[in-house]
Amino acid sequence: MSIGLSLSLAAIPRAYSAESVPKGNRYAQQPDIPGASKRRTQATKSTFDAKYEKIRDLIADDAKLRRKIKSVSKAYKIDPIHIVGALVGEHTYNVDAYDRLQSYYIKAVSYAGERFRFEHDGESVLDFVKRPEFDACDDSAGSQEVWTCREEIWEEAFRGKKVSGKSYPNDRFGAVFFQPFYAGQTFGLGQLNPLTALIHTDRVNKVSRLRKLDAGKASEVYKAIMEPDSTLAYMAADIASSIEAYKKIAGFDISENPGLTATLYNVGNAKRRATALAAENDKRKKRGLKPKLPTENYYGWLVNQHEDELREIIQR
């Protein structure tokens, strides 16, 4: 999705008054599942149904995890079904749930001593964002504002383009500069990208009292997203931010639809997507049409399809 900087957060179209999006899916059938997800699942000789059942049962059988989900959801003022939905989506379509959550922590500890940095083609991300293109991003504005701004600048000025004689990949900012150890781009129970953690570090510091993360200390960022307790806080912060963005920017309250928050957790860039939806509905309103509701993707569709079952589990 390409949107000019004129549709930045400083120039958002006037949104409709907040409209509650009803429960359930807008699509009668599940949207197409990406080929990459199908190939990952086939490679492990599993099925989507089997993977769904595995993460569902892990949550159902782990009372301690359910208590933590409820506790962190309360702290960030969201329904715990949203965290459950994100966990289910990630472990159904992206990875298999580990039988023991401690495995994530073991990995985090083992990587903590590694010397590495967030970089692309030998240039650290901290040096990269010192370029004049990023001057509009205010370092003092807070982690969400500054990193979201940098992500937007990347999309508009660098992604898939040649700048000062250097070509840049046609890929997301989080994939190019925050590539982890293996071929994948996310880690931990919540399958978070390091950039997501950096975006929400101020909020997590304020609400959960966890130490602020620094892009110059990559090992600490990876440890935060891989340790089960802290990763739940970053998940909650990301979900809460998506709900707020859609209410403030697009005029929709998606807090009662876990399939939509799961979709945004999957695709990212909630503010950009809310801005695009607001712009589309602004045009529809001028033509006398009803506003278009947010819609779920394949990932969120599954969550809504199983919402009753998942709610029963988390309410135990």
C-alpha positions as CSV (number, residue, x, y, z in Angstrom):
1,M,0.0,0.0,0.0
2,S,1.6,3.3,-1.1
3,I,0.4,6.5,0.5
4,G,2.2,9.9,0.0
5,L,3.6,11.7,3.0
6,S,0.7,14.2,2.5
7,L,-1.4,11.5,4.2
8,S,1.0,11.3,7.2
9,L,-0.5,11.4,10.6
10,A,-0.3,15.2,10.5
11,A,-2.8,15.3,7.7
12,I,-5.3,12.6,8.4
13,P,-8.7,13.0,6.8
14,R,-11.5,13.8,9.2
15,A,-12.8,10.5,10.6
16,Y,-16.4,9.5,11.1
17,S,-17.6,9.3,14.7
18,A,-16.4,6.1,16.2
19,E,-18.5,3.2,15.0
20,S,-18.4,-0.2,16.7
21,V,-17.4,-3.0,14.3
22,P,-19.6,-6.0,15.1
23,K,-18.2,-9.4,16.0
24,G,-17.5,-12.0,13.4
25,N,-16.1,-12.0,9.9
26,R,-17.1,-9.8,7.0
27,Y,-16.0,-12.5,4.6
28,A,-18.2,-15.6,4.3
29,Q,-15.1,-17.7,3.4
30,Q,-11.5,-17.5,4.6
31,P,-9.4,-15.2,2.4
32,D,-6.5,-17.0,0.7
33,I,-3.6,-18.1,2.9
34,P,-0.2,-17.0,1.6
35,G,2.0,-19.6,-0.1
36,A,4.8,-19.0,2.3
37,S,2.7,-20.1,5.2
38,K,1.5,-23.2,3.4
39,R,5.1,-24.1,2.5
40,R,6.2,-23.7,6.1
41,T,3.4,-25.9,7.4
42,Q,4.1,-28.6,4.7
43,A,7.8,-28.6,5.6
44,T,7.0,-29.6,9.2
45,K,4.6,-32.3,7.9
46,S,1.8,-30.6,9.8
47,T,-1.6,-29.0,8.9
48,F,-3.1,-25.7,9.9
49,D,-5.8,-27.5,11.9
50,A,-3.1,-29.4,13.8
51,K,-1.2,-26.2,14.5
52,Y,-4.3,-24.4,15.7
53,E,-5.1,-27.3,18.0
54,K,-1.6,-27.3,19.4
55,I,-1.5,-23.6,20.4
56,R,-5.2,-23.8,21.6
57,D,-4.3,-26.7,23.8
58,L,-1.1,-25.0,25.1
59,I,-3.1,-22.1,26.3
60,A,-5.9,-24.3,27.7
61,D,-3.5,-26.4,29.6
62,D,-1.3,-23.6,31.0
63,A,-3.1,-21.9,33.8
64,K,-0.1,-19.7,34.6
65,L,0.0,-18.4,31.0
66,R,-3.7,-17.6,31.1
67,R,-3.2,-15.7,34.3
68,K,-0.4,-13.7,32.8
69,I,-2.5,-12.9,29.7
70,K,-5.3,-11.7,31.8
71,S,-3.0,-9.6,34.0
72,V,-1.2,-7.9,31.1
73,S,-4.5,-7.3,29.3
74,K,-5.9,-5.5,32.3
75,A,-2.8,-3.4,32.6
76,Y,-3.1,-2.3,28.9
77,K,-6.9,-2.0,29.1
78,I,-7.7,-4.6,26.4
79,D,-9.8,-7.7,26.3
80,P,-7.5,-10.8,26.8
81,I,-9.1,-12.4,23.7
82,H,-7.0,-10.1,21.6
83,I,-3.7,-11.5,22.9
84,V,-5.1,-15.0,22.6
85,G,-6.1,-14.3,19.0
86,A,-2.6,-13.0,18.2
87,L,-1.0,-16.1,19.7
88,V,-3.3,-18.4,17.9
89,G,-2.8,-16.7,14.5
90,E,1.0,-16.6,14.8
91,H,1.3,-20.2,15.9
92,T,-1.2,-21.5,13.3
93,Y,0.2,-19.8,10.3
94,N,3.8,-18.8,11.1
95,V,5.4,-21.2,13.7
96,D,4.5,-24.2,15.8
97,A,3.8,-23.6,19.5
98,Y,6.6,-24.8,21.7
99,D,5.5,-27.4,24.3
100,R,7.5,-25.6,26.9
101,L,7.4,-21.8,27.0
102,Q,10.7,-21.8,28.8
103,S,12.3,-22.7,25.5
104,Y,11.9,-19.1,24.4
105,Y,13.8,-17.9,27.5
106,I,16.6,-20.4,27.0
107,K,17.1,-19.0,23.4
108,A,17.0,-15.5,24.7
109,V,19.7,-16.1,27.2
110,S,21.9,-18.0,24.7
111,Y,21.7,-15.1,22.3
112,A,22.1,-12.3,24.8
113,G,25.9,-12.6,24.7
114,E,26.1,-12.4,21.0
115,R,27.7,-9.3,19.5
116,F,25.5,-8.1,16.7
117,R,23.6,-5.0,15.7
118,F,20.6,-3.9,13.7
119,E,22.0,-3.1,10.3
120,H,21.8,-3.4,6.5
121,D,24.7,-3.9,4.2
122,G,27.2,-2.9,6.9
123,E,25.3,0.3,7.9
124,S,23.7,0.4,11.4
125,V,20.1,1.5,11.6
126,L,21.2,4.3,14.0
127,D,23.6,5.7,11.4
128,F,21.0,5.3,8.7
129,V,18.3,7.3,10.4
130,K,20.8,10.2,10.8
131,R,20.3,10.9,7.1
132,P,18.6,14.3,6.3
133,E,15.5,12.4,5.0
134,F,14.7,11.6,8.7
135,D,15.1,15.1,10.0
136,A,11.4,15.4,10.4
137,C,11.4,12.6,12.9
138,D,11.7,14.1,16.4
139,D,13.8,12.0,18.7
140,S,12.1,13.6,21.7
141,A,8.6,12.8,20.6
142,G,8.6,9.3,22.1
143,S,9.4,5.9,20.8
144,Q,6.1,5.3,19.0
145,E,6.2,8.6,17.2
146,V,9.8,8.6,16.2
147,W,10.0,5.0,15.0
148,T,6.7,5.1,13.2
149,C,8.0,8.3,11.5
150,R,11.2,6.5,10.4
151,E,9.2,3.6,9.1
152,E,7.1,6.0,7.0
153,I,10.1,7.7,5.6
154,W,11.6,4.4,4.7
155,E,8.4,3.5,2.8
156,E,8.3,6.7,0.9
157,A,11.9,7.6,0.3
158,F,14.0,4.4,0.3
159,R,12.0,1.2,-0.2
160,G,12.8,-0.3,-3.6
161,K,14.5,2.9,-4.7
162,K,18.1,4.0,-5.5
163,V,19.2,6.9,-3.3
164,S,22.6,8.6,-3.7
165,G,23.7,5.8,-6.0
166,K,22.7,3.0,-3.6
167,S,19.8,0.6,-4.2
168,Y,17.5,-0.4,-1.3
169,P,15.4,-3.6,-1.0
170,N,11.7,-3.5,-1.8
171,D,10.9,-4.7,1.7
172,R,9.6,-3.5,5.0
173,F,11.8,-1.4,7.3
174,G,11.6,-4.1,10.0
175,A,12.7,-6.8,7.6
176,V,15.6,-4.9,6.1
177,F,17.3,-3.4,9.2
178,F,16.0,-5.7,12.0
179,Q,16.6,-9.1,10.4
180,P,17.2,-11.7,13.2
181,F,19.5,-14.7,13.2
182,Y,17.6,-17.0,10.9
183,A,15.6,-16.6,7.8
184,G,12.5,-15.5,9.7
185,Q,11.9,-12.0,10.9
186,T,10.1,-12.5,14.2
187,F,10.8,-14.4,17.5
188,G,9.3,-15.4,20.7
189,L,5.9,-16.5,22.0
190,G,4.4,-13.5,20.3
191,Q,6.5,-13.6,17.2
192,L,7.4,-10.0,17.5
193,N,9.7,-8.1,15.2
194,P,12.4,-6.1,17.0
195,L,11.1,-2.9,15.4
196,T,7.7,-3.4,17.0
197,A,9.3,-3.7,20.4
198,L,11.3,-0.5,19.8
199,I,8.1,1.3,18.8
200,H,6.3,0.5,22.0
201,T,9.2,0.6,24.5
202,D,8.0,3.9,26.0
203,R,4.6,2.6,26.7
204,V,5.8,-0.7,28.1
205,N,8.3,1.1,30.3
206,K,5.4,3.3,31.6
207,V,2.8,0.6,32.1
208,S,4.9,-2.5,32.9
209,R,8.0,-0.8,34.3
210,L,10.3,-2.7,32.0
211,R,13.6,-1.1,31.0
212,K,13.5,1.0,27.8
213,L,15.0,-0.6,24.8
214,D,17.7,0.9,22.7
215,A,18.3,0.1,19.0
216,G,22.0,0.3,19.8
217,K,21.7,-2.7,22.1
218,A,20.2,-5.4,19.9
219,S,20.8,-8.3,22.3
220,E,18.6,-6.6,24.9
221,V,15.8,-6.1,22.3
222,Y,15.9,-9.7,21.3
223,K,15.8,-10.8,24.9
224,A,12.8,-8.6,25.6
225,I,10.8,-10.1,22.7
226,M,11.8,-13.7,23.4
227,E,11.3,-13.8,27.2
228,P,7.6,-14.9,27.7
229,D,6.7,-12.3,30.4
230,S,8.0,-9.3,28.6
231,T,6.8,-10.3,25.1
232,L,3.2,-10.4,26.4
233,A,3.6,-6.8,27.5
234,Y,4.8,-5.7,24.0
235,M,2.0,-7.7,22.4
236,A,-0.5,-5.9,24.6
237,A,1.0,-2.5,23.8
238,D,0.9,-3.2,20.1
239,I,-2.7,-4.4,20.1
240,A,-3.8,-1.4,22.3
241,S,-2.1,0.9,19.9
242,S,-3.9,-0.6,16.9
243,I,-7.3,-0.2,18.6
244,E,-6.5,3.4,19.4
245,A,-5.4,4.2,15.9
246,Y,-8.5,2.8,14.3
247,K,-10.7,4.7,16.7
248,K,-8.9,8.0,16.4
249,I,-7.9,7.9,12.7
250,A,-10.5,5.8,10.9
251,G,-13.4,6.3,13.3
252,F,-14.0,2.6,14.1
253,D,-14.0,0.8,17.4
254,I,-12.5,-2.6,16.7
255,S,-12.2,-3.6,20.4
256,E,-15.0,-6.1,20.1
257,N,-13.6,-7.9,17.1
258,P,-10.5,-10.0,17.8
259,G,-10.2,-11.0,14.2
260,L,-9.4,-7.4,13.3
261,T,-6.8,-6.8,16.0
262,A,-5.3,-10.2,15.0
263,T,-5.2,-9.1,11.4
264,L,-3.4,-5.8,12.3
265,Y,-1.0,-7.8,14.5
266,N,-0.2,-9.9,11.5
267,V,0.2,-7.2,8.9
268,G,1.5,-4.3,11.0
269,N,1.4,-0.6,10.2
270,A,-1.9,0.0,11.9
271,K,-1.7,3.8,11.7
272,R,-0.9,3.7,8.0
273,R,-3.8,1.3,7.3
274,A,-6.2,3.3,9.4
275,T,-5.2,6.4,7.5
276,A,-5.8,4.7,4.2
277,L,-9.2,3.5,5.3
278,A,-10.1,7.0,6.6
279,A,-9.1,8.5,3.2
280,E,-11.2,5.9,1.3
281,N,-14.2,6.5,3.5
282,D,-13.8,10.3,3.2
283,K,-14.2,9.8,-0.6
284,R,-17.2,7.4,-0.1
285,K,-18.9,9.9,2.1
286,K,-18.6,12.6,-0.6
287,R,-20.3,10.2,-3.1
288,G,-23.1,9.5,-0.6
289,L,-21.9,6.0,0.2
290,K,-21.8,4.3,3.5
291,P,-18.3,3.9,5.1
292,K,-16.4,0.7,4.4
293,L,-15.9,-1.4,7.5
294,P,-12.4,-2.8,8.4
295,T,-12.0,-6.3,7.1
296,E,-10.1,-9.3,8.4
297,N,-7.4,-11.2,6.5
298,Y,-7.0,-15.0,6.5
299,Y,-5.3,-14.9,9.9
300,G,-8.0,-12.8,11.6
301,W,-10.7,-14.8,9.9
302,L,-9.5,-17.9,11.8
303,V,-9.6,-16.1,15.1
304,N,-13.1,-14.9,14.6
305,Q,-14.2,-18.3,13.5
306,H,-13.0,-19.8,16.8
307,E,-13.8,-16.8,19.0
308,D,-16.3,-18.6,21.2
309,E,-14.0,-21.5,21.8
310,L,-11.1,-19.2,22.6
311,R,-13.1,-17.1,24.9
312,E,-14.2,-20.1,26.9
313,I,-10.5,-21.1,27.3
314,I,-9.3,-17.7,28.5
315,Q,-12.2,-17.3,30.9
316,R,-11.3,-20.5,32.8
